[in-house]
């Protein structure tokens, strides 16, 4: 872009949008459903008006959205604080760059060869954050009923994690996958050391033949001991939380098949094309983003709930937590100036219907409330039709209850019909009333296929990008996690020291360092 962006709160277009949002209502007589890449997104239960749509488009123009979107797809520098592109869309192009195509083929060939030789009964995937959540999501979504390979995940530095990851496995038929962009991530590398020690202790002929690495730093992997032909690379322009489209997905491919990886990429590319070409009013990521901005920055909702009505997608919740909260948890814009509106909502949730028995009370009658993304598959992939019918009924009913609510008078009449005395009916009605008017989206997949899941993940990626454009922040860095990493290294040295030495900590931290050293 040729010129710095004006701070959001100084834009007339922002003021006009905020006013339009405040004046808009949820109109249940106006059905708003957008379809693309096999997904159908129902926005009916969100505030909307003609003025709000026009103001949103004016705001996007003022924020140079179309120019920034093109930069994203052209591989130009969009991660401004780190001076590099965020070109994850290239990873799912049907005809990508030669390097990308070559590495994609290497992954597929590795999976095909392992399958044909019927080797690696056990996969231990060692990674954390973006090098972990996507693999868990895909393998659990499409391998939930079991595959001939057993996959385990080791992410946490807690020794119980690596112990559980290796316990009971036969080292002779186990493949260790080390996934880390930098090949310096402390948790991953410490766990990788334990896995290597485990292989060596088992006296397998060549422990490094049981290890592959997936990294953007292949030289570090070679220095660690991994053979060059067992290193799969991705690139510096691939952010960790966007890396499932790269070779990071190799463990998932080994578990649920290379065709799943291809389907995911195909679905994501279809959503890429929709995001790039669809008019703003019919553009799913754009409309979801503007709705989220309205709910967060104008209406003041501090969180958004994910109600995923498919137990196979349980790992979608932490996956999207990282995608959204690591990308949008920022308080300064690209120029380093404070953003004077709330950004980055808390993302939280649980699969339905468990969620209904856990926190839906808060959603229905709590003082704060939160917008909800209801996600459901229209068709089931099991033989129990009645189960799926009940699941669909619960999903629609909870959404309708949030929207409609119940007046005190309605609750009173229900109580009278149940035979209560007038006094009891009046008193209990105060507790049974629900405010209603609580916003939600309904996102419908035809069924859980790799194509549909790929489209869903890309939809959320682009939604986050649009929010970053409007707020003026960089959604592709994560400087906020650095301080804790630096402090942890110093504290670790102190905990390991034989004698106490002077250091600069707050009183409580120093107290516990002393206690834990003993």
N, C-alpha and C positions, 0 to 999 in steps of 0.2 A: 504494500500500500504506500501511497505517496505522501500522506500527511498523517500526523498523529490524530487519534480519535479524541473528540471532546468528551470530558467526563460525563457519564450518563445523566446525572442529576441536573446538569446544565442544559440539556437538550430540551427544546420546546416539544419535540416529538415524544419524549418520555413523559412529560407532563400531560400531554394529550392522551397518551395510552393509559396512564394511571387513572385519569378521569373517566375514560371510557370503560375501564374495568369496574370502577366503583359504581358506575351507573348501570352496568349490564346486569342481567338476571339469568338464572337458569331457566330456560324455556323448554319444558317437557313436551310442548306441542310442536316443536321443531326438531325433527330427527337429524342428527349430524353423524354420519358414518362415512369414513374414508377407507378405501380398499387399495392395497398394493402388495405385491410379492406374496400373495396367498394370505395376507393378514387383513383383518377387518377391525378398525378402531372406531369405537362409538364414543363420541365426545358430547353426547346430548346432556349429560349430567355435569356440565361445566358452564360457567358464565360465558355468554356469547351475545354479540349484537353486530349489526352492520357497521356501526361506528367503531366498535372494538376491532373488527377485522381491518378496516381502513387505517386505523391508528397503528395497528401492528405492522402493516405493510410499510407505512411511512417511517416507522421506527427502524425497521430492518433496512430500508434504503439509507437512512441517516447513518446507520452503523456499517454501511458498505458490505452488507451481507453477501450479495451475489459475487462481489469481487473476492471476498475472503473464502467463500465456498469454492470458487474456481481455483484459488491458490492451494487449497487443501488437496483437490483432485489432481492438480498439476505437479504436486511434489515440491512446491515452493516453501520457503521458511515460514511456517506458521507457529512453531514452538520458538517464540522470540527470545525468551530468556536463556535458552540453550543453543540458539542459533542453528536450528535444523528443521527439516520438514517433519510432519506427522503423517506419513504416507501409508497408513495401514490399508487404505483402499486399494493400493497397488497389489497387495498380497492376495486379493480375491479377483483380480482381473483375469478374464479368460485367456488373454494373450499378454502376460506381464513382461517386465524387463527380463532380459536373458538370465541374469543372475537369479532372479526370483523364480523363473521357470525351472532352471537347473536344480535349485535347492528343493523346490516342490517335487520334482521328479525323483530326486535322491531319497526323500522321505517316503514316497510311495513305493519305490523299489525296495527300500529297506523293509517296509511292512510286508510287501509281497513275498520277498525272499524268506523272511522269518516265518510267514504263514506256510509257505511251500515246504520248508524244512521242519515245520512243526516244533520250533524251538521257542524258548522263553515262556515257560508255563507261568512264571511270576514276573510281574513288572513292579518295581519300586520307583515311583516318581518323586524325586527330591527337588522341590522348588518352593517359593513362597510368593504371596501376592499375585501379581499378574502371571507369574510362571506356575501357578498352582490352580487358581479358581476355575479357569476355563477348562482345564483338563478334567477336573472333578465334575464340572457341569456336564460336559459332553459324555464322559464315560458313564456317569450315573443316569443320564437321560436315556441313553440308548443301550446300556448294558445292565439295566437294573434287574433284569430277570436272570442275569448270569451269562458269562461267556466262558469259553474254554481256557481263557487266561484270567489269572487273578491279579488285580491291580491294587496296590496300596499307595498311600500318599504320605509323605513326610515333609512337613513345612516348619513346624514350631521348633525352636531351639531346646525346648524341654526334652531332656533325655528320654522321657517316656515315649516321645513321638518316634524317635528312631528305633527304640527298643521294640515298640509295637509294630513298626513297619517291617522289621526283619524277622520277628519271632516266628519260629515254626517253618520258615521257608527253606527249600533246598537250594543252596548257593549254586549248584551245578546247573540249575535250570532257571536262574533268576537274572534278569537284566536290570541294572541300575541306570536310571535316566536322571542326569543332573541338568536342570534347567535354570539358568541364571543369565540375565543379559550381560552383566559385567564380569561374571565369574569371580566376583569378590564378595558377594552378599554373605554376610557373616553366618547367618543361620544355615543357609544352604551349604556353604563350604564346610562348616563344622560337621553337619550331618553326612556330607559326602565322605569326609575322612573316616567316620565311623563305619560307613558302608564298605569302604575300601579295606579297612582293617578286618571287617567281618569276612570279606571274600578271601583275603590272604590267610586268615586263621583257618579257613575251611580247606585250604590247600588245593583250590582249583588250579588248573594248570597255568592259566594266565589271567589274573584278576581283571586286567584292563580289557580283556575280550568280553567281559560282562558289563562294561560301562559304555554308555554313549553320553555325549554332552551336547546341549543346545544352548547357543550363546552368541552374542554379538562381539565377543572377544575371543576368537579362536586361538590366538597366540597364548593367552593365559591358560586355556584348556590344554593345549599341547604341553606347556611348561608343567602343568599339574600331572601329566602322564598319559592323557587320553590320546590315542592314535589319531592322526589327521583324518583318516577315512571314517572315523567314528565320531567326528564332530560335525554337527549340523548347525549352520549359521543363520542368524537373521541380522538385521541391520540397525545402525544407530538411530535411524528414523522410525523405528518401530517402538512405540511406548510399551512398557510392560503390560499395562491393562488393555492393550490392543493386540497382544502378541499371540493369541490363540490361533490366528489366521496363518501364523508362520510355522516353522518346524517345532515350535513348542507343543504343538498338537500331536507329535509323533506317538506319545504314550497312549493317547486316546485312540489313534489310528490302530495301534497294535491290539487294543482292547475291543473296540467295536467295529473296526474295519476301515480301510482307506476310502470306501465309498461314502462313509459318513462325513469324512473330511471334505470330500469333493462336493457333497450336497450342501454342507454348511457354507462353503465358499460361494457356491452358485446362488444360494438364497441371499447371502450378504450382498453379492454383486447386484442382484435384482433390486434390493433396497437402495443400493448406491445410485443406480440409474434413476429410480423414482425420486430420490432426494435431489439429484442433480437437475432433473428435467421437469418435475411436476410443478404446476402453478402453486403459488404460496398458499392459496385458500384450500387446495386439495393435497397439500404436501404433509404427509403424516409426521415426520420429525419436526417440521417447522411448527405445525399446529400444537403438537405435544409440548414443545419447548415454550411457546408463547403462553400456553395454559399454565405451565409450571412457573413461569416468571410472574404471571398474574397472581397465582396463589401464594408465592413466596414473597415477592418484592412489593406487592400492592396490598394484598389481603392479609399478609403477615403470618401465614402458616409456616411453622418451623420445621415440619417434617412431611414426608410422603410415605404412605404405607404400600407395600407390595403384597397383595393377596393372590397367591399363585394357586389356582385350583387344579393342580396336577402335581402329585407327590414326586414325580420324576424330575421336576424342576425345582426341588428344594434348594439346590446350589445356585439357582439363578439369583437368589436374594443376596448372598454375600458377593457374588460376581458384580451385580449392579451397585451394591454399596461401594465397592472399590471404584468402579467406573465413575460414578457420580460424585462421591464425596472426596475422592482424591483429585478429581478434575476440577470440581467447582467449589471446593473448600478454600476459597481465596477471598481476601479483603482489599487487595489493591489491583488496579488495572494494569494494562501492559506498559503504561508509562510510569508505573510505581506510585500512582496517586490513589488515595483512599476511594473506595467505591461507597457512595453514600446511600445505598439501598441494601437490604438484606440479600445475600446470595446463598447458594449451596445448601439446600435443605438436607436434613437428616433422612436417610433412606433406611427403612426397617420393615420387617415383616416375617411371615411364616406361611407355609402351605395351608390353604383351606382344605378341610374344615377345622383342622386343629386350631387355627387362628381364632375361630368363632368362640372357642372355649377357653381362650387365653387372654385376648386383649380387645375383642370387638365391643365389649362393654364400654371401654374408654372411647372407641370410635363413635359409638352411638350416643352416649350421654355425657362424655367428658367435657370439661369446660373449653379445652383447646380444639380438639378434633384434628383431623388430618385428611387431605385428599387421598384417595385410594386408587391404585392401578389394579383392577381385577383382570387376571390373565387366565384363560381357560381354553381347552381344546373342544371343538364341537363334537368330534367323534372319538370314541374310546378305542384302545388297542388291546382290550381284554374281552373276555366272554361274558362278563357280568353286566348286562345292560341296565339292570335296576340300580346298580351302584352308580353308574355314570349319570343316569337320570336324576338320582338324588343329588349328585355333585353339582350338576347344572342348575338344579332347582335352588340349592343353597346359595350358589354364586349370584344368581339373579335376584333372589330374595333379599340377601344382605345388601346388595347395591340399591334395590328399591327402597328398603327400609331406611337406609342412610339418606336417600333423596326425599322420600315422602314424610318420614317421621310420624309422630302421633300427637295430636293435641290433647290437652288435659280433658276436654269435653268428650272426645272420643274414648279416652281411657275410662272416664267416669261411666259412660254408657255401657261399655264392655263389662265393667265391674257390676253394674246393676243387673245386667243380663245373666251374670253368674250367680245371682241371688244374694249379693252382699247388701247390707244395710246402707242407707243413704250416707250416713256419717262415715262408715268404713270405705265406701266407694269413693267419696270425695277425697278422703285422706290418702288412699292408695293411688288415686289418679295422679297426684302430684309427683309420685315416684315413677310412675309408668310412662309419663309423657316423654316424647323425644323431639328434639328441635327440628330435625329434618333439614333439607336444603344443603346437605353435605356432599361435596363434589367428588366425582370419581370418573375414571376412564374404564371402559371395557375393551379389552384386547383379545380377539378371538383368533386362534389358530385352527385351521380345518382339522388337523390332527398333529401329533408331535412327530414331525419328520425333520431330517437334517436341514432341508431347504427352509422350512418354516422357522426353525430355531435360528438359523443363520440370518434370516431376514429380521427376526425379532432383535437379535443382538446388534445388528447394524443400525436398526431403527433407534435404539437407545444411544448408540455412539453418536449418531448425527443429531439427535435431540440435545445431547450434552454440548456438542459443538455450537449449535445455534444459541444456546443459553450463554456460552462463553462469549460469542460475538456480541450479543446484546449487552451483557454486563461489562464487556470490554476487558475481560480477564483472559489469561492464558490457561486453557484447560489441559495442557499437555506437559506441565511440569509438576513437581511435588516437593518444593523446597521445605515445606513445613515438617517433613519427616527427618530432615538432616540433623537438626540440633540434637535430638534424642540419640541418634546413632553415634555422634561424636562424643557425647557425654558418657554413653554406655562403655565405650572403649577405655576411657579414663577410669571409670568406676571399676571395670573388670580388673584393671591393673592393680588398683588399690585393694580389691578383695583378695587378690592372689599374693599380695606383698607379705613378707614375713614380719615386717615391722610397720607400725603406723607412721605415716608421714603427713606433713602439712599440705592441705589442699583447700581449694575455695569451693565449699558447698554450703547450702543452707543448713541450718542447725538440725533439722529433722533428717535430711539425707545423710549428713555426717554421722548422726547417731546410729542409723541403721547400717551404714557401712561398718562401723565399729562392732556392732552386734553380730553381723553376718560373718565378719572376719574371724570371730572367735568360734 
